[in-house]
Amino acid sequence: MLIWNAKWIEAEDEVRSIEKNNGLNHKNITARCSQKLGYIHQMLAKYSKATEMLSKARTQFKDIGDQLGVAQCLQSLGDIHRMQSRYSEATEMLSKAKTQFEAIGDQLGAAQCLQSLGNIRYMQDRYIEATEMLSKAKAQFEDLGGQLGVAQCLRSLGDIHRIQDRCSEATEMLSKAKTQFEQLGDQQGATHCLKSLGNIHWMQGRYSEATEILSKAKTQFDQIGDQLGAAQCLKSLGNIHRMQGRYSEAIEMLSKAKTQFEEIGDQQGAAQCLQSLGNINWMQDGRYSEATEMLSKAKTQFEQIGDQLGAAQCLQSLGDIYSMQDRYSEATEMLSKAKAQFEEIHNQQGAAQCLQSLANIQSLEEEIGNTEMLSSVTLE
Protein backbone atom coordinates (compact mmCIF):
# COMPACT_ATOMS: atom_id res chain seq x y z
CA MET A 1 0.00 0.00 0.00
CA LEU A 2 2.86 2.37 0.87
CA ILE A 3 4.50 1.70 -2.50
CA TRP A 4 1.23 2.36 -4.32
CA ASN A 5 0.58 5.57 -2.38
CA ALA A 6 4.16 6.68 -3.01
CA LYS A 7 3.57 6.35 -6.76
CA TRP A 8 0.50 8.56 -6.55
CA ILE A 9 2.34 11.12 -4.41
CA GLU A 10 5.16 11.14 -6.97
CA ALA A 11 2.59 11.68 -9.73
CA GLU A 12 1.00 14.51 -7.74
CA ASP A 13 4.37 16.24 -7.30
CA GLU A 14 5.01 15.93 -11.04
CA VAL A 15 1.64 17.45 -11.93
CA ARG A 16 2.15 20.33 -9.49
CA SER A 17 5.58 20.97 -11.03
CA ILE A 18 4.04 21.18 -14.50
CA GLU A 19 1.34 23.50 -13.18
CA LYS A 20 3.92 25.78 -11.53
CA ASN A 21 6.24 25.93 -14.55
CA ASN A 22 3.44 26.79 -16.95
CA GLY A 23 1.86 29.35 -14.64
CA LEU A 24 -1.41 31.04 -15.49
CA ASN A 25 -0.45 31.83 -19.08
CA HIS A 26 -1.44 28.35 -20.23
CA LYS A 27 -4.98 28.09 -18.86
CA ASN A 28 -5.72 24.78 -20.55
CA ILE A 29 -2.65 23.15 -19.02
CA THR A 30 -3.51 24.62 -15.60
CA ALA A 31 -7.04 23.21 -15.84
CA ARG A 32 -5.75 19.79 -16.90
CA CYS A 33 -3.34 19.77 -13.96
CA SER A 34 -6.16 20.55 -11.53
CA GLN A 35 -8.19 17.76 -13.14
CA LYS A 36 -5.34 15.24 -12.87
CA LEU A 37 -4.75 16.17 -9.23
CA GLY A 38 -8.45 15.57 -8.62
CA TYR A 39 -8.18 12.14 -10.25
CA ILE A 40 -5.20 11.25 -8.03
CA HIS A 41 -7.06 12.21 -4.84
CA GLN A 42 -10.11 10.30 -6.07
CA MET A 43 -8.03 7.14 -6.59
CA LEU A 44 -6.67 7.51 -3.05
CA ALA A 45 -10.25 7.86 -1.72
CA LYS A 46 -9.47 11.42 -0.55
CA TYR A 47 -12.86 12.57 -1.71
CA SER A 48 -12.93 16.00 -0.07
CA LYS A 49 -9.66 17.06 -1.71
CA ALA A 50 -10.68 15.42 -5.00
CA THR A 51 -13.96 17.36 -5.01
CA GLU A 52 -12.09 20.60 -4.38
CA MET A 53 -9.63 20.04 -7.26
CA LEU A 54 -12.24 18.79 -9.75
CA SER A 55 -14.60 21.68 -8.97
CA LYS A 56 -11.71 24.06 -9.53
CA ALA A 57 -10.82 22.35 -12.82
CA ARG A 58 -14.45 22.44 -13.96
CA THR A 59 -14.57 26.21 -13.41
CA GLN A 60 -11.29 26.63 -15.29
CA PHE A 61 -12.56 24.57 -18.23
CA LYS A 62 -15.76 26.64 -18.29
CA ASP A 63 -13.73 29.86 -18.45
CA ILE A 64 -11.83 28.70 -21.55
CA GLY A 65 -14.85 27.07 -23.21
CA ASP A 66 -13.56 23.48 -22.99
CA GLN A 67 -16.85 21.53 -22.99
CA LEU A 68 -15.13 18.14 -22.86
CA GLY A 69 -13.17 19.09 -19.76
CA VAL A 70 -16.32 20.41 -18.08
CA ALA A 71 -18.19 17.17 -18.80
CA GLN A 72 -15.30 15.00 -17.58
CA CYS A 73 -15.06 16.89 -14.28
CA LEU A 74 -18.83 16.69 -13.79
CA GLN A 75 -18.65 12.94 -14.44
CA SER A 76 -15.90 12.49 -11.85
CA LEU A 77 -17.74 14.61 -9.29
CA GLY A 78 -20.83 12.48 -9.86
CA ASP A 79 -18.80 9.31 -9.34
CA ILE A 80 -17.40 10.68 -6.08
CA HIS A 81 -20.93 11.34 -4.81
CA ARG A 82 -21.82 7.80 -5.89
CA MET A 83 -18.93 6.33 -3.91
CA GLN A 84 -20.14 8.29 -0.88
CA SER A 85 -23.69 6.91 -1.25
CA ARG A 86 -25.06 10.37 -2.12
CA TYR A 87 -27.15 8.95 -4.90
CA SER A 88 -29.48 11.89 -5.57
CA GLU A 89 -26.61 14.33 -6.20
CA ALA A 90 -24.68 11.67 -8.13
CA THR A 91 -27.62 10.92 -10.42
CA GLU A 92 -28.13 14.60 -11.18
CA MET A 93 -24.47 15.19 -12.03
CA LEU A 94 -24.00 12.02 -14.08
CA SER A 95 -27.21 12.59 -16.05
CA LYS A 96 -26.07 16.12 -16.86
CA ALA A 97 -22.57 14.91 -17.80
CA LYS A 98 -24.08 12.22 -20.05
CA THR A 99 -26.13 14.86 -21.88
CA GLN A 100 -23.02 17.02 -22.32
CA PHE A 101 -20.98 14.10 -23.68
CA GLU A 102 -23.76 13.28 -26.15
CA ALA A 103 -23.92 16.92 -27.27
CA ILE A 104 -20.22 16.95 -28.19
CA GLY A 105 -20.30 13.46 -29.71
CA ASP A 106 -18.24 11.71 -27.02
CA GLN A 107 -19.86 8.27 -27.06
CA LEU A 108 -17.35 6.76 -24.63
CA GLY A 109 -18.01 9.40 -21.98
CA ALA A 110 -21.77 8.98 -22.40
CA ALA A 111 -21.44 5.19 -22.02
CA GLN A 112 -19.38 5.62 -18.84
CA CYS A 113 -22.07 7.87 -17.35
CA LEU A 114 -24.76 5.34 -18.26
CA GLN A 115 -22.66 2.67 -16.55
CA SER A 116 -22.38 4.75 -13.36
CA LEU A 117 -26.12 5.49 -13.40
CA GLY A 118 -26.74 1.74 -13.70
CA ASN A 119 -24.47 1.12 -10.72
CA ILE A 120 -26.46 3.65 -8.69
CA ARG A 121 -29.69 1.79 -9.48
CA TYR A 122 -27.96 -1.42 -8.37
CA MET A 123 -26.91 0.16 -5.07
CA GLN A 124 -30.52 1.30 -4.58
CA ASP A 125 -31.75 -2.27 -5.17
CA ARG A 126 -33.53 -1.27 -8.38
CA TYR A 127 -32.22 -4.33 -10.15
CA ILE A 128 -34.42 -4.32 -13.26
CA GLU A 129 -33.43 -0.74 -14.16
CA ALA A 130 -29.80 -1.42 -13.23
CA THR A 131 -29.63 -4.50 -15.45
CA GLU A 132 -31.16 -2.62 -18.36
CA MET A 133 -28.75 0.31 -18.05
CA LEU A 134 -25.64 -1.81 -17.52
CA SER A 135 -26.51 -4.15 -20.39
CA LYS A 136 -26.99 -1.13 -22.67
CA ALA A 137 -23.71 0.43 -21.51
CA LYS A 138 -21.93 -2.90 -22.04
CA ALA A 139 -23.22 -3.06 -25.63
CA GLN A 140 -22.04 0.51 -26.25
CA PHE A 141 -18.57 -0.27 -24.89
CA GLU A 142 -18.41 -3.33 -27.15
CA ASP A 143 -19.28 -1.19 -30.18
CA LEU A 144 -16.59 1.33 -29.22
CA GLY A 145 -13.96 -1.31 -28.42
CA GLY A 146 -13.88 -0.26 -24.77
CA GLN A 147 -12.76 -3.54 -23.22
CA LEU A 148 -12.38 -2.08 -19.73
CA GLY A 149 -15.94 -0.77 -19.76
CA VAL A 150 -17.20 -4.16 -20.96
CA ALA A 151 -15.43 -5.93 -18.08
CA GLN A 152 -16.73 -3.42 -15.52
CA CYS A 153 -20.34 -3.80 -16.70
CA LEU A 154 -20.00 -7.57 -16.68
CA ARG A 155 -18.74 -7.42 -13.10
CA SER A 156 -21.69 -5.25 -12.01
CA LEU A 157 -24.18 -7.53 -13.77
CA GLY A 158 -22.57 -10.49 -12.00
CA ASP A 159 -22.97 -8.72 -8.66
CA ILE A 160 -26.66 -8.12 -9.38
CA HIS A 161 -27.14 -11.85 -10.02
CA ARG A 162 -25.25 -12.54 -6.77
CA ILE A 163 -27.55 -10.28 -4.75
CA GLN A 164 -30.56 -12.02 -6.31
CA ASP A 165 -29.20 -15.44 -5.23
CA ARG A 166 -28.59 -16.49 -8.84
CA CYS A 167 -25.18 -17.80 -7.88
CA SER A 168 -24.51 -19.90 -10.98
CA GLU A 169 -25.00 -16.98 -13.40
CA ALA A 170 -23.14 -14.66 -11.04
CA THR A 171 -20.12 -16.96 -10.82
CA GLU A 172 -19.97 -17.30 -14.60
CA MET A 173 -20.12 -13.54 -15.19
CA LEU A 174 -17.68 -12.62 -12.43
CA SER A 175 -15.16 -15.27 -13.49
CA LYS A 176 -15.34 -14.00 -17.07
CA ALA A 177 -14.96 -10.38 -15.94
CA LYS A 178 -11.98 -11.32 -13.72
CA THR A 179 -10.24 -12.93 -16.70
CA GLN A 180 -10.87 -9.83 -18.82
CA PHE A 181 -9.48 -7.52 -16.13
CA GLU A 182 -6.38 -9.71 -15.82
CA GLN A 183 -5.85 -9.60 -19.59
CA LEU A 184 -6.07 -5.80 -19.46
CA GLY A 185 -3.62 -5.65 -16.55
CA ASP A 186 -6.28 -4.15 -14.26
CA GLN A 187 -5.41 -5.69 -10.89
CA GLN A 188 -8.00 -3.60 -9.04
CA GLY A 189 -10.85 -4.79 -11.27
CA ALA A 190 -9.73 -8.41 -11.01
CA THR A 191 -9.53 -8.14 -7.22
CA HIS A 192 -13.08 -6.75 -7.02
CA CYS A 193 -14.24 -9.82 -8.94
CA LEU A 194 -12.30 -12.07 -6.56
CA LYS A 195 -14.03 -10.34 -3.63
CA SER A 196 -17.46 -10.97 -5.17
CA LEU A 197 -16.62 -14.61 -5.83
CA GLY A 198 -15.63 -14.91 -2.17
CA ASN A 199 -18.98 -13.43 -1.17
CA ILE A 200 -20.76 -16.06 -3.27
CA HIS A 201 -18.98 -18.81 -1.31
CA TRP A 202 -20.08 -17.07 1.90
CA MET A 203 -23.71 -16.93 0.72
CA GLN A 204 -23.57 -20.64 -0.06
CA GLY A 205 -22.29 -21.45 3.43
CA ARG A 206 -18.80 -22.41 2.24
CA TYR A 207 -17.11 -20.36 4.93
CA SER A 208 -13.62 -21.83 4.66
CA GLU A 209 -13.32 -21.11 0.91
CA ALA A 210 -14.94 -17.70 1.37
CA THR A 211 -12.51 -16.72 4.12
CA GLU A 212 -9.51 -17.78 2.04
CA ILE A 213 -10.67 -15.85 -1.05
CA LEU A 214 -11.71 -12.70 0.84
CA SER A 215 -8.46 -12.64 2.85
CA LYS A 216 -6.52 -12.86 -0.42
CA ALA A 217 -8.62 -10.08 -1.95
CA LYS A 218 -8.10 -7.87 1.11
CA THR A 219 -4.34 -8.33 0.90
CA GLN A 220 -4.40 -7.33 -2.77
CA PHE A 221 -6.54 -4.27 -2.05
CA ASP A 222 -4.11 -3.25 0.71
CA GLN A 223 -1.20 -3.61 -1.71
CA ILE A 224 -2.76 -1.36 -4.36
CA GLY A 225 -4.08 1.18 -1.85
CA ASP A 226 -7.79 0.53 -2.43
CA GLN A 227 -9.16 1.42 1.01
CA LEU A 228 -12.78 0.87 0.00
CA GLY A 229 -12.14 -2.63 -1.36
CA ALA A 230 -10.14 -3.58 1.74
CA ALA A 231 -12.94 -2.33 4.03
CA GLN A 232 -15.53 -4.29 2.05
CA CYS A 233 -13.50 -7.49 2.45
CA LEU A 234 -13.08 -6.85 6.17
CA LYS A 235 -16.85 -6.37 6.48
CA SER A 236 -17.52 -9.68 4.70
CA LEU A 237 -14.95 -11.51 6.85
CA GLY A 238 -16.60 -10.06 9.96
CA ASN A 239 -19.99 -11.28 8.77
CA ILE A 240 -18.60 -14.77 8.17
CA HIS A 241 -17.36 -14.87 11.78
CA ARG A 242 -20.82 -13.67 12.84
CA MET A 243 -22.52 -16.48 10.92
CA GLN A 244 -20.18 -18.96 12.61
CA GLY A 245 -21.00 -17.64 16.07
CA ARG A 246 -17.49 -16.25 16.57
CA TYR A 247 -18.83 -12.96 17.87
CA SER A 248 -15.68 -11.53 19.44
CA GLU A 249 -13.72 -11.70 16.16
CA ALA A 250 -16.78 -10.49 14.24
CA ILE A 251 -17.23 -7.41 16.43
CA GLU A 252 -13.55 -6.50 16.09
CA MET A 253 -13.59 -6.78 12.28
CA LEU A 254 -16.94 -5.07 11.76
CA SER A 255 -16.06 -2.19 14.09
CA LYS A 256 -12.78 -1.67 12.25
CA ALA A 257 -14.51 -1.85 8.86
CA LYS A 258 -17.17 0.64 10.03
CA THR A 259 -14.45 3.11 11.03
CA GLN A 260 -12.75 2.71 7.65
CA PHE A 261 -16.01 3.28 5.77
CA GLU A 262 -16.67 6.41 7.82
CA GLU A 263 -13.16 7.73 7.11
CA ILE A 264 -13.64 7.45 3.33
CA GLY A 265 -17.23 8.71 3.46
CA ASP A 266 -19.00 5.48 2.47
CA GLN A 267 -22.33 5.83 4.30
CA GLN A 268 -23.74 2.56 2.98
CA GLY A 269 -20.76 0.47 4.09
CA ALA A 270 -20.83 2.06 7.56
CA ALA A 271 -24.60 1.42 7.85
CA GLN A 272 -24.14 -2.22 6.84
CA CYS A 273 -21.52 -2.70 9.56
CA LEU A 274 -23.81 -1.06 12.13
CA GLN A 275 -26.59 -3.41 11.01
CA SER A 276 -24.37 -6.47 11.51
CA LEU A 277 -23.20 -5.24 14.92
CA GLY A 278 -26.84 -4.77 15.92
CA ASN A 279 -27.65 -8.32 14.85
CA ILE A 280 -24.73 -9.65 16.91
CA ASN A 281 -26.08 -7.90 20.02
CA TRP A 282 -29.40 -9.73 20.00
CA MET A 283 -28.03 -13.04 18.74
CA GLN A 284 -25.15 -13.17 21.23
CA ASP A 285 -26.51 -12.26 24.63
CA GLY A 286 -30.06 -11.16 23.95
CA ARG A 287 -29.07 -7.51 24.39
CA TYR A 288 -32.31 -6.39 22.83
CA SER A 289 -32.13 -2.73 23.87
CA GLU A 290 -28.68 -2.14 22.31
CA ALA A 291 -29.63 -4.17 19.25
CA THR A 292 -32.85 -2.22 18.72
CA GLU A 293 -30.98 1.09 18.99
CA MET A 294 -28.32 0.03 16.47
CA LEU A 295 -30.74 -1.49 13.98
CA SER A 296 -33.11 1.48 14.15
CA LYS A 297 -30.18 3.82 13.48
CA ALA A 298 -28.94 1.65 10.59
CA LYS A 299 -32.47 1.53 9.15
CA THR A 300 -32.66 5.33 9.17
CA GLN A 301 -29.28 5.58 7.45
CA PHE A 302 -30.33 3.10 4.77
CA GLU A 303 -33.53 5.05 4.15
CA GLN A 304 -31.60 8.30 3.83
CA ILE A 305 -29.41 6.90 1.05
CA GLY A 306 -32.23 4.99 -0.65
CA ASP A 307 -31.02 1.47 0.19
CA GLN A 308 -34.32 -0.42 0.28
CA LEU A 309 -32.70 -3.81 0.88
CA GLY A 310 -30.77 -2.65 3.94
CA ALA A 311 -33.84 -0.92 5.37
CA ALA A 312 -35.98 -4.04 4.85
CA GLN A 313 -33.37 -6.27 6.49
CA CYS A 314 -33.22 -3.99 9.55
CA LEU A 315 -37.01 -3.98 9.76
CA GLN A 316 -36.98 -7.79 9.58
CA SER A 317 -34.42 -8.02 12.41
CA LEU A 318 -36.40 -5.56 14.55
CA GLY A 319 -39.50 -7.67 13.98
CA ASP A 320 -37.62 -10.79 15.07
CA ILE A 321 -36.40 -9.00 18.21
CA TYR A 322 -39.95 -8.02 19.16
CA SER A 323 -41.04 -11.60 18.53
CA MET A 324 -38.30 -12.87 20.88
CA GLN A 325 -39.67 -10.49 23.52
CA ASP A 326 -43.23 -11.81 23.02
CA ARG A 327 -44.32 -8.44 21.62
CA TYR A 328 -46.22 -10.12 18.83
CA SER A 329 -48.36 -7.21 17.67
CA GLU A 330 -45.33 -4.98 17.01
CA ALA A 331 -43.41 -7.91 15.53
CA THR A 332 -46.23 -8.70 13.11
CA GLU A 333 -46.43 -5.07 11.98
CA MET A 334 -42.70 -4.83 11.29
CA LEU A 335 -42.37 -8.23 9.61
CA SER A 336 -45.38 -7.55 7.38
CA LYS A 337 -43.86 -4.24 6.32
CA ALA A 338 -40.45 -5.85 5.74
CA LYS A 339 -42.08 -8.60 3.65
CA ALA A 340 -43.79 -5.99 1.46
CA GLN A 341 -40.49 -4.14 0.96
CA PHE A 342 -38.65 -7.35 0.04
CA GLU A 343 -41.37 -8.13 -2.50
CA GLU A 344 -41.05 -4.64 -4.02
CA ILE A 345 -37.37 -5.23 -4.77
CA HIS A 346 -37.97 -8.84 -5.87
CA ASN A 347 -35.98 -10.33 -2.97
CA GLN A 348 -37.75 -13.67 -2.66
CA GLN A 349 -35.51 -15.02 0.10
CA GLY A 350 -36.17 -12.07 2.41
CA ALA A 351 -39.92 -12.20 1.75
CA ALA A 352 -39.98 -15.95 2.45
CA GLN A 353 -38.09 -15.50 5.73
CA CYS A 354 -40.59 -12.87 6.87
CA LEU A 355 -43.49 -15.12 5.89
CA GLN A 356 -41.99 -17.93 7.97
CA SER A 357 -41.54 -15.63 10.97
CA LEU A 358 -45.13 -14.40 10.65
CA ALA A 359 -46.36 -18.01 10.53
CA ASN A 360 -44.35 -18.80 13.66
CA ILE A 361 -45.91 -15.83 15.47
CA GLN A 362 -49.40 -16.92 14.46
CA SER A 363 -48.68 -20.43 15.71
CA LEU A 364 -47.39 -19.10 19.04
CA GLU A 365 -50.40 -16.83 19.47
CA GLU A 366 -52.75 -19.72 18.79
CA GLU A 367 -50.86 -21.87 21.29
CA ILE A 368 -51.10 -19.12 23.92
CA GLY A 369 -54.80 -18.73 23.18
CA ASN A 370 -55.41 -22.45 23.56
CA THR A 371 -53.45 -22.53 26.82
CA GLU A 372 -55.50 -19.64 28.21
CA MET A 373 -58.75 -21.34 27.22
CA LEU A 374 -57.61 -24.58 28.86
CA SER A 375 -56.67 -22.73 32.05
CA SER A 376 -60.05 -21.01 32.08
CA VAL A 377 -61.91 -24.32 31.71
CA THR A 378 -59.78 -25.92 34.43
CA LEU A 379 -60.52 -23.08 36.84
CA GLU A 380 -64.24 -23.42 36.23
Buried (B, 14 or more C-beta within 10 A) or exposed (E): EEEBEEEBEEBBEEBEEBBEEBEEEBBEBBBBBBBBBBBBBBBBBBBEBBBBBBBBBBEBBBEEEBBBBBBBBBBBBBBBBBBBBBBEBBBEBBBBBBEBBBEEEBBBBBBBBBBBBBBBBBBBBBBEBBBEBBBBBBEBBBEBEBBBBBBBBBBBBBBBBBBBBBBEBBBBBBBBBBBBBBEBEBBBBBBBBBBBBBBBBBBEEBBEBBBEBBBBBBEBBBBBBBBBBBBBBBBBBBBBBBBEEEBEBBBEBBBBBBEBBBEBBBBBBBBBBBBBBBBBBBBBEEBBEBBBEBBBBBBEBBBEBBBBBBBBBBBBBBBBBBBBBEBBEBBBBBBBBBBEBBBEBEBEEBBEBBBEBBEBBEEBBEEEEEEEEEEEEEEE
